[in-house]
Structure formats: structure tokens, C-alpha cells
Amino acid sequence: MSWTEIRRDDRIVEWERSDGHATIRLRHGPNAWHVRFDRLHQAPDGRGYESERFDDEAAARDAVEAWKTEYDVE
């Protein structure tokens, strides 16, 4: 499957998995970068949630790319 950017503003970028059951969000907070993965209860593999905090943008973006691969489904 693929991930499509569904939101972009001055603080948040969010991607949705092509099956519509999961999103990944990159958010720039006041003191750090936050990345979260959220999968719906209705997803075939069930509900899932993960969140991490990063001090720099590059590390946060690396996490986004890693999670896109890890949480992709066929």
C-alpha cells in the first residue's frame, strides 16, 4: 500500500495509509518534534497506537519513513 499526505500546515504533516485504516502524524511542538502512528479499531490487524518525541526534525522525519515501511500492509 501507499501513504498519501492528507494534511500540511505550519505545525502538522499527516499521512494516511491507502486502506484508510492508519495515519502517521509529524507535529512540531514548542520544544520538540512528535511522531505518532494511529490505526483504527476497524483495521484487519486491530487497533494500534505509538508515539515518540524527538529533539530534532531529521530524526523525527527518519521515524516517519521507518514507520511508513513498518506499518505498511499488502
N, C-alpha and C positions, 0 to 999 in steps of 0.2 A: 504494500500500500504506500501511499504517499502522504505527505504533510503539506497543508496549504495555509499560508498566512491569512488569518481572518481578522486581525486587529493590529493596528500600529498607531501609537500616539507618542507623546513626549516622554512617557514613563513605561509603557507596556507594549510588548510584541507578543502575540499569541498565535499558535498554530493548531490546526485541527487535523486529526487523522482522517483519511478519506472515508473510513466507515462511519464517521461521526460519533464514535464512542469514546474518544480520548482527545485531550488537549494538553499542550505544553505551553507554559507562560514564562516569559522573561520580564522581570519588573525591576526597574531602578528605584530603589527606596532612598531615603535620606542619607543612610550611612552604608549601604551595601547593595549588591545585586542579589535578586532572589529568582530561583528557577523552581517551578512546580509542575508535576505531572498529575493529571486527574483523569481517571477512567470511570465511566458511568456504571451504575449497578446493572444496567441492561446489557452491558458488553458480554459477549460469549465467554470471556475469561474472567468475568466478575469485576467488582469494584476495585479500584486501586488508587492510591494517592502517595506521592512522595514530594518532598520539598527540601531544598538546600539553599544555604546562604553563601555568597562569595564576596570577597573583598574587591575583586577586580572584574571588569567586564569580559576580558578574554577568557578567564576561567569559567565564567557563567555561560558564555556562548559555547565553549567546548562541552559543557554539561548538556546544553540543549541538543547539540549534534549527537552526542553519545546516547541520550535518551530517545531521540528520534529513531536511532537504529535498534536500541534495546526493546523499545515498546512498539515497534512496528509489527504488524501481523500480515499473514499472507491471505 
